Amino acid sequence: MNAEEVVDALREEADPARLTGMARVGIETSGALGVSLPAIRKTAKRAGIDQTLADELWNTEIHESRMVAALVADARGMSLRAMGAWAADLDSWDLTDLLADTYVRTTHADRAIRIWSRSRHAFTKRLAFSMIARLAVRHPDEPDAAYLRYLPFVRAAATDERNEVKKAVNWALRQIGKRNRTLQQAAIAEAEALLELDDRTASWIARDALRELRNPATVARIPR
């Protein structure tokens, strides 16, 4: 498929009535068509991995086209510079989190997290913490030390009150804590340290994380 064919396929699947619901959950809809995620994934599967196509789709500035771009991008071939250019364009949490799935498969994932966790741009910053969460869930071979190194990033960002940032910081902390019992205790200790910051946002992140990480049902599912 070429970019025009992908956009045409998305337009065929579009339902403008979906836009109101998308906006209600905080998705930026100014450039959106109203296409469901399953339909986006179906279109991306038809297109296959193709970085040239991904770049062309990203440049359309259509929300769903950019989501397809995130899915068809060649993760192993992307440069950090190209990744950063896309990261700077982000304006919606759903696209940010989908792109995180792709970016954690690049060879630049760790460096990107380290740089973007300090970004002034809210969605670029969210991307860093979404990547940490995705790594924690889907990459079981990463050593504990990798996640222990990310905990200071959580503390540094914990006072950022922007909704798109604080929710991703919280998500990253919870997912680190659910990898195994060692990281659970480290995440709990980090959450308790956040409470000592006497900051409203940090307290929300900490209390929400502690509620999950101490929940007996959650604890029972955490590997030893």
C-alpha angles and dihedrals in degrees: 000000000000125000094265091052092049092051091047090051090050092049089053089055094043122117112185089199087072092064095079092054091045091053090047091062093047101264115146106241104175090102098027131114099198103253123159120240093243089055090048091051091047091053092047091051090054091050097049127200109324122148095192089054090046091055092048092049092048090053092057087073089215108141097226092042088057090050090054088047090056090053099046097041116119099243095190093052101046119111122222089244092056091046090052093051091057092043090056090055096055116121106158135056096226094057090043093054093045090051089051088064089059098040095054087063093058124096088240098058098112095044091047092052091050093051100039096045085075097043120133090213106090099217094044087053090047088052091061093055093041087056091053090051093048092049091050093052104038108028107065096170095067111111121244089245091068091060095042087058090055096055093080087056088056091054093046092053098037095097094054101112097194107121096227090053103042093049091053092047089051091047092052093049093049094047093049088052093052096056096083142328094270093055090041090062091044091051092047090051090050092050091050089051090052090057088059091060089076091219123137096223094044089049092052091050092047098046094047092049093047091050091057099037092051095043108116092223091053093044091053090059096048112102117237 
